[in-house]
């Protein structure tokens, strides 16, 4: 039940010649195989969000918008690198790469830390402002229209940020390029984007409706469960857009050849 207690060895992987499963069967295969890496990286990402949660609770209940903005920016910058590390683990698993969590997670955290600060601040700020408005809109009359627009905006921004966090571990690009690509992918694959966003939002709604009992489940599901489901929906389109798996496979082969060549050069000559 707890394979994360043995994360010092690579996972079993999948036979490259075996046809991939689809839908829920594929998600079940991936989640069952790499649950340990998902759970630990998701828990780390969730723990780093705690200051953001408490800051939002204080600022919303005290009606201090400036405090909310500061809390969201700082909290998002703190959690951003851990969000990108979680997405890196999920993407590696979907590519059927054997995971060595102790190495892969630290490498992803280090590599994407600087690149994740601004996206983390923006993501936390957008969702924080949306929740602030939701808590301060009176139901009835024009308030219902505002709530409907807010719900539509939340679905779209969730889909956009899901694409954005998927791109950050894959490409070393400035934030404007990442945001542009994420927007184009969202608009070009609108139905999968909406499906992925709804998976994440339904999970969040269930957690909030059943508080505090739902926190017992959150210990095990944290962020990896909704993000793995949402990413599963859009991954095929992400791979098709960038020929992702073939490009990464070619990169691994190139690195292996370079490493073999370096070992050959270091061999003592008679």
TORKOL-4160 file (C-alpha; in steps of 0.2 Angstrom, whole numbers, padded with zeros to 4 digits, m for minus):
270
<pt num="1" X="0000" Y="0000" Z="0000"/>
<pt num="2" X="0014" Y="0012" Z="0003"/>
<pt num="3" X="0027" Y="0010" Z="m0011"/>
<pt num="4" X="0034" Y="0028" Z="m0006"/>
<pt num="5" X="0043" Y="0019" Z="0008"/>
<pt num="6" X="0055" Y="0012" Z="m0006"/>
<pt num="7" X="0058" Y="0027" Z="m0017"/>
<pt num="8" X="0077" Y="0023" Z="m0018"/>
<pt num="9" X="0075" Y="0012" Z="m0033"/>
<pt num="10" X="0067" Y="0015" Z="m0051"/>
<pt num="11" X="0050" Y="0010" Z="m0054"/>
<pt num="12" X="0045" Y="m0005" Z="m0064"/>
<pt num="13" X="0041" Y="0005" Z="m0079"/>
<pt num="14" X="0030" Y="m0001" Z="m0094"/>
<pt num="15" X="0035" Y="m0012" Z="m0108"/>
<pt num="16" X="0037" Y="0000" Z="m0123"/>
<pt num="17" X="0030" Y="m0012" Z="m0135"/>
<pt num="18" X="0014" Y="m0014" Z="m0125"/>
<pt num="19" X="m0001" Y="m0004" Z="m0131"/>
<pt num="20" X="m0006" Y="0010" Z="m0119"/>
<pt num="21" X="m0022" Y="0009" Z="m0109"/>
<pt num="22" X="m0035" Y="0023" Z="m0111"/>
<pt num="23" X="m0046" Y="0033" Z="m0099"/>
<pt num="24" X="m0048" Y="0027" Z="m0082"/>
<pt num="25" X="m0039" Y="0011" Z="m0084"/>
<pt num="26" X="m0023" Y="0021" Z="m0090"/>
<pt num="27" X="m0025" Y="0033" Z="m0075"/>
<pt num="28" X="m0027" Y="0018" Z="m0063"/>
<pt num="29" X="m0011" Y="0010" Z="m0070"/>
<pt num="30" X="m0001" Y="0026" Z="m0068"/>
<pt num="31" X="m0007" Y="0031" Z="m0051"/>
<pt num="32" X="m0005" Y="0013" Z="m0045"/>
<pt num="33" X="0013" Y="0012" Z="m0051"/>
<pt num="34" X="0019" Y="0029" Z="m0045"/>
<pt num="35" X="0008" Y="0032" Z="m0030"/>
<pt num="36" X="0023" Y="0035" Z="m0019"/>
<pt num="37" X="0030" Y="0049" Z="m0030"/>
<pt num="38" X="0013" Y="0057" Z="m0032"/>
<pt num="39" X="0009" Y="0057" Z="m0014"/>
<pt num="40" X="0025" Y="0064" Z="m0007"/>
<pt num="41" X="0027" Y="0077" Z="m0021"/>
<pt num="42" X="0008" Y="0082" Z="m0019"/>
<pt num="43" X="0009" Y="0083" Z="0000"/>
<pt num="44" X="0024" Y="0094" Z="m0001"/>
<pt num="45" X="0015" Y="0106" Z="m0013"/>
<pt num="46" X="0000" Y="0106" Z="m0002"/>
<pt num="47" X="0010" Y="0109" Z="0014"/>
<pt num="48" X="0018" Y="0125" Z="0006"/>
<pt num="49" X="0000" Y="0131" Z="0002"/>
<pt num="50" X="m0004" Y="0132" Z="0020"/>
<pt num="51" X="0002" Y="0150" Z="0023"/>
<pt num="52" X="m0008" Y="0155" Z="0008"/>
<pt num="53" X="m0024" Y="0147" Z="0015"/>
<pt num="54" X="m0022" Y="0155" Z="0032"/>
<pt num="55" X="m0018" Y="0172" Z="0024"/>
<pt num="56" X="m0033" Y="0171" Z="0013"/>
<pt num="57" X="m0045" Y="0166" Z="0028"/>
<pt num="58" X="m0039" Y="0181" Z="0038"/>
<pt num="59" X="m0039" Y="0194" Z="0024"/>
<pt num="60" X="m0057" Y="0188" Z="0017"/>
<pt num="61" X="m0065" Y="0188" Z="0035"/>
<pt num="62" X="m0057" Y="0205" Z="0039"/>
<pt num="63" X="m0061" Y="0212" Z="0021"/>
<pt num="64" X="m0044" Y="0218" Z="0018"/>
<pt num="65" X="m0040" Y="0217" Z="m0001"/>
<pt num="66" X="m0023" Y="0224" Z="0000"/>
<pt num="67" X="m0018" Y="0210" Z="0013"/>
<pt num="68" X="m0026" Y="0197" Z="0002"/>
<pt num="69" X="m0015" Y="0203" Z="m0013"/>
<pt num="70" X="0001" Y="0203" Z="m0003"/>
<pt num="71" X="m0003" Y="0186" Z="0005"/>
<pt num="72" X="m0007" Y="0178" Z="m0012"/>
<pt num="73" X="0009" Y="0185" Z="m0021"/>
<pt num="74" X="0020" Y="0179" Z="m0007"/>
<pt num="75" X="0011" Y="0162" Z="m0004"/>
<pt num="76" X="0011" Y="0159" Z="m0023"/>
<pt num="77" X="0029" Y="0162" Z="m0024"/>
<pt num="78" X="0032" Y="0150" Z="m0010"/>
<pt num="79" X="0022" Y="0136" Z="m0017"/>
<pt num="80" X="0026" Y="0138" Z="m0035"/>
<pt num="81" X="0042" Y="0128" Z="m0036"/>
<pt num="82" X="0033" Y="0114" Z="m0027"/>
<pt num="83" X="0018" Y="0114" Z="m0039"/>
<pt num="84" X="0030" Y="0113" Z="m0054"/>
<pt num="85" X="0039" Y="0099" Z="m0046"/>
<pt num="86" X="0023" Y="0089" Z="m0044"/>
<pt num="87" X="0018" Y="0092" Z="m0062"/>
<pt num="88" X="0036" Y="0086" Z="m0067"/>
<pt num="89" X="0032" Y="0070" Z="m0057"/>
<pt num="90" X="0015" Y="0068" Z="m0066"/>
<pt num="91" X="0022" Y="0071" Z="m0083"/>
<pt num="92" X="0036" Y="0059" Z="m0081"/>
<pt num="93" X="0024" Y="0045" Z="m0076"/>
<pt num="94" X="0013" Y="0049" Z="m0090"/>
<pt num="95" X="0028" Y="0046" Z="m0102"/>
<pt num="96" X="0031" Y="0030" Z="m0093"/>
<pt num="97" X="0048" Y="0035" Z="m0087"/>
<pt num="98" X="0054" Y="0025" Z="m0072"/>
<pt num="99" X="0054" Y="0037" Z="m0057"/>
<pt num="100" X="0068" Y="0039" Z="m0044"/>
<pt num="101" X="0059" Y="0051" Z="m0033"/>
<pt num="102" X="0074" Y="0056" Z="m0022"/>
<pt num="103" X="0083" Y="0062" Z="m0038"/>
<pt num="104" X="0069" Y="0067" Z="m0050"/>
<pt num="105" X="0059" Y="0078" Z="m0037"/>
<pt num="106" X="0075" Y="0087" Z="m0031"/>
<pt num="107" X="0081" Y="0090" Z="m0048"/>
<pt num="108" X="0064" Y="0097" Z="m0054"/>
<pt num="109" X="0062" Y="0108" Z="m0039"/>
<pt num="110" X="0080" Y="0115" Z="m0042"/>
<pt num="111" X="0078" Y="0117" Z="m0060"/>
<pt num="112" X="0061" Y="0125" Z="m0060"/>
<pt num="113" X="0062" Y="0136" Z="m0044"/>
<pt num="114" X="0066" Y="0152" Z="m0052"/>
<pt num="115" X="0054" Y="0150" Z="m0067"/>
<pt num="116" X="0040" Y="0146" Z="m0055"/>
<pt num="117" X="0040" Y="0161" Z="m0044"/>
<pt num="118" X="0030" Y="0173" Z="m0056"/>
<pt num="119" X="0017" Y="0160" Z="m0062"/>
<pt num="120" X="0015" Y="0154" Z="m0043"/>
<pt num="121" X="0011" Y="0172" Z="m0038"/>
<pt num="122" X="m0001" Y="0175" Z="m0053"/>
<pt num="123" X="m0010" Y="0159" Z="m0050"/>
<pt num="124" X="m0012" Y="0162" Z="m0031"/>
<pt num="125" X="m0018" Y="0180" Z="m0034"/>
<pt num="126" X="m0031" Y="0176" Z="m0048"/>
<pt num="127" X="m0039" Y="0162" Z="m0037"/>
<pt num="128" X="m0038" Y="0172" Z="m0022"/>
<pt num="129" X="m0046" Y="0187" Z="m0030"/>
<pt num="130" X="m0060" Y="0175" Z="m0037"/>
<pt num="131" X="m0063" Y="0168" Z="m0020"/>
<pt num="132" X="m0063" Y="0185" Z="m0012"/>
<pt num="133" X="m0077" Y="0191" Z="m0024"/>
<pt num="134" X="m0087" Y="0175" Z="m0022"/>
<pt num="135" X="m0087" Y="0178" Z="m0003"/>
<pt num="136" X="m0092" Y="0197" Z="m0005"/>
<pt num="137" X="m0106" Y="0195" Z="m0018"/>
<pt num="138" X="m0124" Y="0195" Z="m0012"/>
<pt num="139" X="m0135" Y="0182" Z="m0019"/>
<pt num="140" X="m0150" Y="0187" Z="m0029"/>
<pt num="141" X="m0153" Y="0201" Z="m0042"/>
<pt num="142" X="m0137" Y="0206" Z="m0051"/>
<pt num="143" X="m0127" Y="0196" Z="m0039"/>
<pt num="144" X="m0132" Y="0180" Z="m0048"/>
<pt num="145" X="m0126" Y="0187" Z="m0065"/>
<pt num="146" X="m0109" Y="0191" Z="m0056"/>
<pt num="147" X="m0108" Y="0173" Z="m0049"/>
<pt num="148" X="m0112" Y="0165" Z="m0065"/>
<pt num="149" X="m0098" Y="0175" Z="m0074"/>
<pt num="150" X="m0086" Y="0172" Z="m0059"/>
<pt num="151" X="m0090" Y="0153" Z="m0061"/>
<pt num="152" X="m0086" Y="0153" Z="m0080"/>
<pt num="153" X="m0070" Y="0163" Z="m0077"/>
<pt num="154" X="m0065" Y="0151" Z="m0064"/>
<pt num="155" X="m0067" Y="0136" Z="m0075"/>
<pt num="156" X="m0057" Y="0145" Z="m0089"/>
<pt num="157" X="m0043" Y="0151" Z="m0078"/>
<pt num="158" X="m0041" Y="0133" Z="m0070"/>
<pt num="159" X="m0039" Y="0126" Z="m0088"/>
<pt num="160" X="m0027" Y="0139" Z="m0092"/>
<pt num="161" X="m0016" Y="0137" Z="m0077"/>
<pt num="162" X="m0017" Y="0118" Z="m0079"/>
<pt num="163" X="m0009" Y="0120" Z="m0096"/>
<pt num="164" X="0003" Y="0133" Z="m0090"/>
<pt num="165" X="0010" Y="0122" Z="m0075"/>
<pt num="166" X="0011" Y="0107" Z="m0088"/>
<pt num="167" X="0023" Y="0118" Z="m0099"/>
<pt num="168" X="0034" Y="0125" Z="m0085"/>
<pt num="169" X="0043" Y="0108" Z="m0082"/>
<pt num="170" X="0045" Y="0105" Z="m0100"/>
<pt num="171" X="0052" Y="0121" Z="m0108"/>
<pt num="172" X="0065" Y="0133" Z="m0101"/>
<pt num="173" X="0056" Y="0149" Z="m0108"/>
<pt num="174" X="0052" Y="0166" Z="m0101"/>
<pt num="175" X="0035" Y="0168" Z="m0093"/>
<pt num="176" X="0027" Y="0178" Z="m0108"/>
<pt num="177" X="0031" Y="0163" Z="m0120"/>
<pt num="178" X="0024" Y="0150" Z="m0107"/>
<pt num="179" X="0008" Y="0160" Z="m0105"/>
<pt num="180" X="0005" Y="0163" Z="m0124"/>
<pt num="181" X="0008" Y="0144" Z="m0127"/>
<pt num="182" X="m0004" Y="0140" Z="m0113"/>
<pt num="183" X="m0017" Y="0151" Z="m0120"/>
<pt num="184" X="m0016" Y="0145" Z="m0137"/>
<pt num="185" X="m0017" Y="0127" Z="m0131"/>
<pt num="186" X="m0032" Y="0131" Z="m0121"/>
<pt num="187" X="m0041" Y="0139" Z="m0135"/>
<pt num="188" X="m0036" Y="0126" Z="m0147"/>
<pt num="189" X="m0042" Y="0111" Z="m0136"/>
<pt num="190" X="m0057" Y="0120" Z="m0127"/>
<pt num="191" X="m0067" Y="0104" Z="m0123"/>
<pt num="192" X="m0053" Y="0094" Z="m0116"/>
<pt num="193" X="m0048" Y="0110" Z="m0106"/>
<pt num="194" X="m0065" Y="0112" Z="m0099"/>
<pt num="195" X="m0066" Y="0093" Z="m0094"/>
<pt num="196" X="m0049" Y="0094" Z="m0085"/>
<pt num="197" X="m0054" Y="0110" Z="m0076"/>
<pt num="198" X="m0070" Y="0102" Z="m0070"/>
<pt num="199" X="m0061" Y="0087" Z="m0063"/>
<pt num="200" X="m0051" Y="0099" Z="m0052"/>
<pt num="201" X="m0065" Y="0110" Z="m0047"/>
<pt num="202" X="m0077" Y="0096" Z="m0043"/>
<pt num="203" X="m0063" Y="0089" Z="m0032"/>
<pt num="204" X="m0061" Y="0106" Z="m0023"/>
<pt num="205" X="m0080" Y="0108" Z="m0021"/>
<pt num="206" X="m0082" Y="0091" Z="m0013"/>
<pt num="207" X="m0068" Y="0095" Z="m0001"/>
<pt num="208" X="m0076" Y="0111" Z="0004"/>
<pt num="209" X="m0093" Y="0104" Z="0005"/>
<pt num="210" X="m0088" Y="0090" Z="0017"/>
<pt num="211" X="m0076" Y="0100" Z="0028"/>
<pt num="212" X="m0069" Y="0095" Z="0040"/>
<pt num="213" X="m0072" Y="0077" Z="0037"/>
<pt num="214" X="m0064" Y="0078" Z="0020"/>
<pt num="215" X="m0048" Y="0083" Z="0027"/>
<pt num="216" X="m0045" Y="0065" Z="0031"/>
<pt num="217" X="m0046" Y="0061" Z="0013"/>
<pt num="218" X="m0035" Y="0076" Z="0008"/>
<pt num="219" X="m0020" Y="0069" Z="0018"/>
<pt num="220" X="m0020" Y="0055" Z="0005"/>
<pt num="221" X="m0026" Y="0064" Z="m0011"/>
<pt num="222" X="m0019" Y="0081" Z="m0008"/>
<pt num="223" X="m0016" Y="0089" Z="m0025"/>
<pt num="224" X="m0010" Y="0074" Z="m0035"/>
<pt num="225" X="m0027" Y="0066" Z="m0037"/>
<pt num="226" X="m0036" Y="0081" Z="m0046"/>
<pt num="227" X="m0020" Y="0086" Z="m0055"/>
<pt num="228" X="m0017" Y="0069" Z="m0062"/>
<pt num="229" X="m0035" Y="0067" Z="m0068"/>
<pt num="230" X="m0035" Y="0084" Z="m0076"/>
<pt num="231" X="m0017" Y="0081" Z="m0084"/>
<pt num="232" X="m0023" Y="0064" Z="m0090"/>
<pt num="233" X="m0037" Y="0073" Z="m0101"/>
<pt num="234" X="m0025" Y="0085" Z="m0109"/>
<pt num="235" X="m0009" Y="0075" Z="m0110"/>
<pt num="236" X="m0013" Y="0067" Z="m0127"/>
<pt num="237" X="m0015" Y="0085" Z="m0135"/>
<pt num="238" X="0001" Y="0091" Z="m0126"/>
<pt num="239" X="0011" Y="0077" Z="m0133"/>
<pt num="240" X="0003" Y="0079" Z="m0151"/>
<pt num="241" X="0007" Y="0098" Z="m0151"/>
<pt num="242" X="0025" Y="0097" Z="m0147"/>
<pt num="243" X="0029" Y="0078" Z="m0152"/>
<pt num="244" X="0034" Y="0078" Z="m0134"/>
<pt num="245" X="0038" Y="0059" Z="m0131"/>
<pt num="246" X="0048" Y="0057" Z="m0146"/>
<pt num="247" X="0058" Y="0073" Z="m0143"/>
<pt num="248" X="0062" Y="0068" Z="m0125"/>
<pt num="249" X="0066" Y="0050" Z="m0130"/>
<pt num="250" X="0079" Y="0057" Z="m0143"/>
<pt num="251" X="0086" Y="0069" Z="m0129"/>
<pt num="252" X="0089" Y="0054" Z="m0118"/>
<pt num="253" X="0097" Y="0044" Z="m0132"/>
<pt num="254" X="0108" Y="0058" Z="m0136"/>
<pt num="255" X="0113" Y="0060" Z="m0117"/>
<pt num="256" X="0117" Y="0042" Z="m0116"/>
<pt num="257" X="0128" Y="0042" Z="m0131"/>
<pt num="258" X="0137" Y="0057" Z="m0125"/>
<pt num="259" X="0140" Y="0048" Z="m0108"/>
<pt num="260" X="0146" Y="0032" Z="m0116"/>
<pt num="261" X="0158" Y="0043" Z="m0127"/>
<pt num="262" X="0165" Y="0052" Z="m0111"/>
<pt num="263" X="0168" Y="0035" Z="m0103"/>
<pt num="264" X="0177" Y="0028" Z="m0118"/>
<pt num="265" X="0188" Y="0044" Z="m0118"/>
<pt num="266" X="0192" Y="0041" Z="m0100"/>
<pt num="267" X="0198" Y="0023" Z="m0103"/>
<pt num="268" X="0217" Y="0021" Z="m0100"/>
<pt num="269" X="0227" Y="0019" Z="m0115"/>
<pt num="270" X="0240" Y="0005" Z="m0116"/>
